[in-house]
Amino acid sequence: MMEQITGETHRPGRIEVVCGSMFSGKTEELIRRMKRAGFARQRLLIFKPAIDTRYSSEDVVSHDRNVIKSIPVKSAKEILDYASEVDVVGIDEAQFFDHDIIEVCNSLAIHGVRVIIAGLDMDYQCKPFGPMPQLLAIADDVQKVHAICIRCGNHAYVSHRRVDVEGQVMLGEKTEYEPLCRECYRKALTRTQGYVSKLF
């Protein structure tokens, strides 16, 4: 590793996870941390799943339209092809990656890389999303951020899917999803699906 500007010759790797519902500022926080690392003259790369083309096919873009250059990859192991000479690796929308992402992140951290991950911890049915539970388990640091429930103003708990489409993975924005607290989510399911008792 390149000697840091603080004079350190060895910097232990670590895994940081930022999680929460949609519209909670996960990507915004990822971009903030990556830019700070850049100001510190650290070598960094940021990756996103190739399927996420909502705002850009290449850049990571927050809902507030903050942008940072990224490398879209189709599989988690592709990250290792690029990350041999970096100090910090950022990974956005981690829930969309295959479970190899866990091994990849551990390997990077073992080799002294700071890994910053942003992702949805739960899907629209309040179920753990993809590899996120394992990433949360192996993280050195976890920050859960919250959107605001658009119906009552409390902390949002889940990304409620507003359209009648099944399947865990469905890319979307405010037309397709809304952040809701537990109570407003329960009421939404009561009105539209009638199987709340199965979930709560």
Beta strands, then each sheet from edge to edge (+ up, - down):
strand 1: 14-20
strand 2: 44-49
strand 3: 60-61
strand 4: 67-68
strand 5: 71-73
strand 6: 88-91
strand 7: 114-120
strand 8: 141-145
strand 9: 158-161
strand 10: 177-180
sheet 1: 5+ 2+ 6+ 7+ 1+ 8+
sheet 2: 3+ 4-
sheet 3: 9+ 10-
end
